[in-house]
């Protein structure tokens, strides 16, 4: 027997942060979650699975574009034609969705209720699926504790949308523990909510498949679902199915051996070429490039992230492929000369560093800087605030940390050497 376990499809999820980039491949991103779902359905039909589980967050919040729901119904119709049943719990995002409340799904889709846990049985396979949907988005009740006892002699599967033991990257909804789930007596727990692939093995198999398609730079690497095989009441294997259609990647480039801005650009180009050659040929890449290392080029790079990104986009274009889009250049380089080495000098550069270091303790200077920065931050699109740590620091008044972090780079930029 085989089944597919998927979760966190976030169908037609809005594009986060991409409005700042007019060169972003918006159409590809906009359709990515739909294409990933189409791939999932195709895999289910090809593998001739017995059923499909969706462990919450099918949709992505409260908007009323019913074309999203109609698309989902069409894909479920493909599974219906292949005689594949679907078992669905509603997660925190689904609980907010108008489509969840109003759209009637095909009869092969079985939705777990939200008022209490329920069991769906497949007698021919001796499989019992236990689950309970979210009624409200902020569900902090331990839903797992309300699930029924396992049916002896059957394969028992718990379907649950949960933060489990308080995953820091996700809201702590429907909390429970790994030990609690193992102790329930089910053979498999099909979880959703956490967007990273994780598996625990013990008295039962507990798994997060991760989300179906990466949607931003915090969701890097392969994405998809799980193909689970079982014999009688034993789980035999859990395999990843990669169904994503574009992939996010963080490329760290050590430029400590590079001396000039031009050399940095070419050096990044060579790393991009290696990345493309090592990647799967059928998936576009959205790449954030992080430059690291103590380098002679540090002063030249200061404040030039935007220009550098354009230069690197040009390098990507020379590869003769449209598969690579550079989302951002992030500078984490360091000057070769430390602040203490600069302080030991008797020149204008040492004086400048001393003035800048003293500035962070000058309340009038900090207040003036805060006012200027707040005026700038007020013009920035709200969706970018959380994506740029410095903007968060400005809004919360943490300017001293920004000044302290900027001084070495500013001094190196003025020196234009190291």
N, C-alpha and C positions, 0 to 999 in steps of 0.2 A: 504494500500500500504506500502511496506517496501523496503528500500534500504540500502546498506552498504557504508559507507564513510571511505576510507582508505587513507593513505599518507605515504611518506617517507619510502618506502619499502627498498631502497638501496640494491637491489638484488646483491648478491655475493660481498657485501662490504668487502674490505680487512681487515685483522685482525690487529688492531692497538695495538702495544706495547706488543704483546704476544710472539714475537721472543725471548724476554729476559727470557722466562720461558720454558725450555725444557720439563717440566711436564704438560704444558697446554694441555687440550683436544682439540687440533687444529682442528681435523676433525669435532667434534660436532659444534664448532664455525663457521667453514667454511661453513657448510651446514645449519646453523640456519636460515638465511634469506630465503632460498628456502623452508625449512620446514614450516616456518611461513606463506609464501604465499600459500603453499598447504593447510594449515589449514584454511586460509581465504576463499579460493575457496570452500572447503568442507562445511564451515559454510554457504556460500551464497547458495549453492545447497540445503543443509538441510533446511534452513529457507525459501527456495523458494522466494528469494527476487526478486523484479522486475528489478533492475539494480544495478550496482556497480560503485562507483566514486573513482578514484585515483587522489588525489590532488597534484601530482608532486613528483619528485625524486624517480621515479621507479628504475632507475639505479644509479650508484655511480661514475660517472665521465668518463673520456676519456680513456678507454681501449677497445681493439678490440676482446675480446673473445666472439664470437657470440654464443657460447654454452649458455651463460647467456640469450641472447635474445630468443634462441630456447626454453629454459626452460619456459620462460614467455609465449611464444606463445602456448606452450603445455597446460599451465594452463588456458589460455584464451579459448583454444579449449574445455576444460571441461565445461566452462561457456556457450560457444556457443551451446554445445550439450544439455544443460539445458535451452536454449533459454533465457539467461540472457545477457543483453547488458552491455557494459563497457564504461564509459566516462572518458577521461584522459586528464589532462593538463601536460605539461612539466615544470619541475622546473629547478633550477639553475644547478643541477648535470646532468639532462637529456640534457640540452642545450649543454653540453660538450661531450656527448656520441656519438661515431660513430654508435652504434646500433640504437639510436634514429633517426639518419639521414638516415640510409640505410635499416633497416629491415622492411619489409612489415608485418603488423600485421593482425590477422584474421578479417573478416568483421563485427564481433560483437563489435569490439573495435573502438570507435570514438574519434579521437584526435582533441582537440581544436587547431586552427591555432595560429601562433605567430604574424602575421602582424596586426591583429585586433581581437576584441572580436567577438565571434560567439555564436549563440543560436542553440542548438539541441532540437527538440520537440518530445515528446512522446504523440501523440494525444489521444490514447486510455486511457491514465492516466491523461491527461491534465496537463502534467509536462513540464516545460521549463528549460533547463540547460544552463546557460550562463557561458562562460569561455574564457580564453586567455592564451596561453602558453608562456614561456620564449623563446626568440630568442637567447639571449646571457646570459651567466651565471650571470654576474654582472648587472642584470636588476634593476635599481634604479628608474624607472618610476612608478608612481602610476597607475597600471593597472586597479584597481577597478573603477577608474574615467572614464574609457573608456567603461565600461560594459553598455549594453542597458537597457532601461526602462523595468520594469516587465510587463508581459502579464496579464491583469486583468482577474480574475476568474480562473487562473491557479496556480499551485504550482510552484513558481520560486526558483531555486537553483543556487547560485553563486559558481563556482568552481575556487579557487584562491590559488596560491602559494605565500605566503607573510610572512614577519616578523611582520606584523600588526603594533603595536605601538612601534617598535624597541626593540624586545626581546633581552636582552643583550647577551644571549648565542648563538645567530645566526646572520649571516650577515644581514644587514638591506636592504634586497631586496624587491622590490615592496611594499614600505611602504604605509600604510593607517591607518585609525583609526576605533575603534569600533563604534563610533558615526556615522561615514561616512557609514559604512556597514549597520547599523540599518536604516539609512535614505534612503537607496537605494530602499526599498520597497520589497525586496525579503523575502521569508519566512525562507530560510535556506542558510547559507554560509558554504560550505565545504572547509575548509582551509588545507593547508599543509605548511611545512618548519620548524615549531617549533616542536620539538620532544617530548614535554610534552602534556598530555591530558588537555584540557581547554575548558570550555563551558561558553558562555555569553547568557543570555536570556533577551528578551525585545521585541522590535518591530519585531525582527527576532531572530532566533537561530543561533549563530555563534559558530563554533566548530573546534578545533584541535583534531584529534584522537590520536596524538602522533605517533611515529614510530612503525612499525609492530613488530620489534624485537630489544631488547637492544643489543648494539654491544660492549660496554665498560662500565667501572665503573661509568661514568657520566650519564649513562642511566639505572638507577636502577628501580626495581619494575615491576609490570605488564605492558605488552605492547600489542597493538593490534589495533583494528578498532572500528567503531561505527555502531550499528544497529539502524536505524532511522525508526520510524513508523509515518505515516501521514494519515489523513482522509480529503479528499477534499483539501482545501488550508491551513490546520492547522497541524502543527507538534505535534504529540501526545506524543512521547517518544524518548529519546536518550539513548541507553544502550551500555555499553562497551562490546566488544567481545575480550577476551584475547586469542590470537592465538600464542603467543611466545612459543618457545620450550625450552629455557633455560633462567634463570633469574639472573640478577646481584643484589647483596645485600651488603649494608654496615652494618656491625655488630659492634656496639660500646660497649666495655666492660670496666666497671669501676673496676680497680684493686687496689683501694685504701685500701682494707682490706687484700691484699695479700702481703707476705713478701719475697718470694724467686722466682727465675726463674722457678724452677720446679713447684711450686704452681701456677704460672701464666699460664703455659702450661696446667695444669689440669683444671684450672678455665675456660680457653678459651674452652677446650674440652667440658665442661658441657654446656656452652652457645651454642656451635655448635649443640650439641645433642638436645637442646630445639628448636633451629632454624629449624632443620630438621623435628622434630615431628610436628611443627606448620605450615610447608610449604606443598604446594600441592605435592602429592607423585609422580606425573608424570613429574615434571620439575627439571632438574639439577640446581644447584646453583653455581654461581661464586661469591665468597665472599671476600670483603676487610674487614679486622679486624682492628679497631682503638682502641688502648688501652689508657685509660684516667685515671685521678685521681692522687692525691699526694700519693705516695706509698714508702714503704721501699725498694721495688724491683727496683726502678727507676735507680739506679746506675748500677745494674746488667744487666739491659736491654739495656743500652746505646751501640749503634753500633752493636747490635746483631739481627737486623731485619731479616737477611737472615737465620741465624741459628734458630731463633724463628719460622720462617715460616715453615722450615722443620719439626720441632717438632710438630707444629700444624697440618701439613699435615698428620703426623703419627697419631695424635689424631683423625683426620677425618676418617682415614682408619679403626680405631677400631670401628667406628660406624656400620661397616658391610654394607656400601652402597657406591656406586661410584657416588652419586649425588652431592657431595660437592667438589669443587676445591677452594683452597685459593689463591687468586690473589696476595695479598700483606698483610704484617703486617705493620701498621703505628703507630709509637709511639708518643703519645701526653701526656704522663705521666709527672709528676712534682716531684722534690725532696721534702721531708718533710721539710728540712731546707731551708729557703729562703737565698738569697745572703747576706742580712743584718745580718742574724744570723751567717753565716759563717764569715763575716767580723769582728764580735765582738769577735771571737776566737783569741787566740794568739798561733797559731801553723802553721805547714807547709801547711795545707789545706787552711788557710786564706791567706797565702803568695801566693800560687798557684792561687787562685781566683783573687787576686789583680794583679798578673802578666798578667793573661789572659785578664782581663778587660782593662788593659792598652795597651794590644797588638793591639786592634782595632784602636787605634789612632796613631800607629807607621806606618808611610808610607812605610818604608823599609820592615817591616814584612808583611804588607798587599800586597805589590807588589810581594814579594816572594811567598806568598800563592796563589796569583792570577795566577802566572806563573805555579805553580805545578798543580793547579786545572784545568787550561785551557788544560794542557797536558792530564789530565785524561778525561776531557769532550770531547776532540777531538777523543777519542777512543770509545765513547759511540754511539750506533746506533742513527741516527738522529731522528727516530720516537719516541725515549724515552725522548728526550729533553723536549717536552711539557708536558710529563706525570710526570716529576720529577721537582718540583718547585725549588729545590736547584740548579739544572743544569741551569735553566733559570737565576737564580740570579748570578751564576758564569759567564755565558756568558755576562751578562750585567754589570759585575764589582761590584755587590752589596755584597761584602764580609763582610762588617762590620755588616750587619744584621745577616749573618750566624754565625759569631764569637759570637755576642751578644746572639743569641739563643742557641748556643752550650755550652757556658761556664758553666751554672748550671749543665747540664748533665755530662759534662766531670769531673767537680769537684766531683759530686756524684759518678761517676764511679771509680775515684781514691780512694774515701773513702770506696766504696763497702758496704755502710751501708744505707745512706739515701740521 
